[in-house]
Amino acid sequence: MIIVIMRSVILYFVVLIVMRIMGKRQIGQLQPFELVITIIISELAAVPMQNTGIPLLYGIVPILILMTAQIMLSFISLKSVKARAFICGRPSILIEDGKIMEKELSKLYFNINDLLEQLRVKGYPDIKDVEFAILETEGQLSVVPKSLKRPATPQDFNLSVDQERLPITLIIDGEVIKQNLIIAKISETDLKNVLDKNGVLSYKQVLFAGLDSAGKFFYQKKQNLKDR
């Protein structure tokens, strides 16, 4: 039993490291070749876990080979447009100027009910409101609405707005994120002074604190401190 546990732990960390090296993507965002490699890797890891008679290297070596193949294909598709089209495919236009491209749907085995469902999910129940609907290579549907159906922006009203920046987290569950203090150009003393002014005497009292997109400080205290 100990051998099975050790083999499972080793293979788990090997697969975890390999998936991290291969990149951060959700299953729905994987290209076809990436999805195939991911499925095969899971199968290769499962076999040595279940069968202790198979040497561990027989599972690890193929996984590393597939990881190398995936990295090579990703690099090739990054550098070559033709290779990218061959490996990943090309986006397909399913709706153009409010009209369904019937031939394209048939070629992709994509029925109208699926198309209507995807449009409703995107917030466009009426096909006539859609200028283009494009099926991307990873299977996601991109929708470009007609000009009159697009949400209004400050630019439409000739309004000038300040450029927003990313919010910066400074404290999580009582722990100060020191690298973020450097990014925000705030010293720990300044942070302590701000909290003191708001009646917070210890970082441990803070559930979350940070700077919003406008650079304004905000925080939330923990509840039931006695239970913690």
Secondary structure, 3 states (H helix, E strand, C coil): CHHHHHHHHHHHHHHHHHHHHHCCCCHHHCCHHHHHHHHHHHHHHHHHHHCCCCCCHHHHHHHHHHHHHHHHHHHHHHHCHHHHHHHHCCCEEEEECCEECHHHHHHHCCCHHHHHHHHHHCCCCCHHHEEEEEECCCCCEEEEECHHHCCCCHHHHCCCCCCCCCCEEEEECCEECHHHHHHHCCCHHHHHHHHHHCCCCCHHHEEEEEECCCCCEEEEECCCHHHC
